[in-house]
Amino acid sequence: MTTLIQPVPPGRPSFLAMPRLERLDELEADVAILAVPYGVPYDMEGSRFASAPAPWAIREQSLWFRRYLGHYEVDFGGDLFAGREVRIVDCGQVAMEPGQYLENMRRVTESVQVILRRGAVPIVLGGDHAVPIPVLRAYKDFGPIFVVQIDAHLDWRDEVNGVREGLSSPMRRASEMPWVCGMAQVGLRGVGSGRQQEFDDARAYGSILIPAREVHQQGISAVLERIPVVERYYVTFDADGLDPAIAPGVNAPAPGGLTYYQAFDLLRGLAERGRVVGLDVVEVVPARDPAGITSLHATRLILDFIGVLAHTGQIGREKAG
Ligand SMILES: [Mn+2]
């Protein structure tokens, strides 16, 4: 049997210094951290995957927060886990072979399927925005899901250089999956998203397009009003959805992005409406992130995501006694 994952090796940090999994089929957890550093490139330059080191940058950042686990979190009015026992396991990264892009993506789907079958919520660390395509395929038997994207860009390209599974296409590919019952795209702005045709296609599908300007002018509660109440949400979080003042370390910085609290409140608002059954965090580029501020925000928002799941009773259990 082939090994689906490559565990976090000795000498490297796991997320929050949590237990490292050796075999995916032995997973026992509420939350499973899974790194997917590589997607499907458009050209040789893209095959260098600027976001590939991001999972390590996020794991490094998480060690700072580790010291304060169990302390009082001002934004939660108490402990991050709401006093519950929450098991977080680091599954390392999906094992991949050089050049075998589509086979590697199939392994991503299979890995996430195992995590879902074992009853854990996957938190996938990209990698670029190609990564959610194989991740969302894993929800075939775990849907329907409504996808909420935080991103400056529309990501509705059909193909680039003949590649249909690249970082410009995740939302179009998601729209083709019958178990995806809808989507909202929050933080759109500027140029670089696509042509008129892609916006027309997204609107024709029924995607709820929420520009960053609308978020700033109307606030997150108004944004949440536009998102339908469903049973299950999935969040795909492109770091360039945040403002470049707080997230400069991305491939395509775009002025006018979301603040930290807007992103946090969006995660919290979704968790208060329904189950949030998965998260991916993509497009952090450590080489462009000299002060580590982008990976800091990404890490903090991952913790906030875990926190809102615990505080809404979606993960963990009451501690005995
Ligand atoms: Mn994107």
Residues whose N, C-alpha, C, O or C-beta is under 5 A from the ligand:
A	BS01	MN	H129 D151 H153 D155 L167 D238
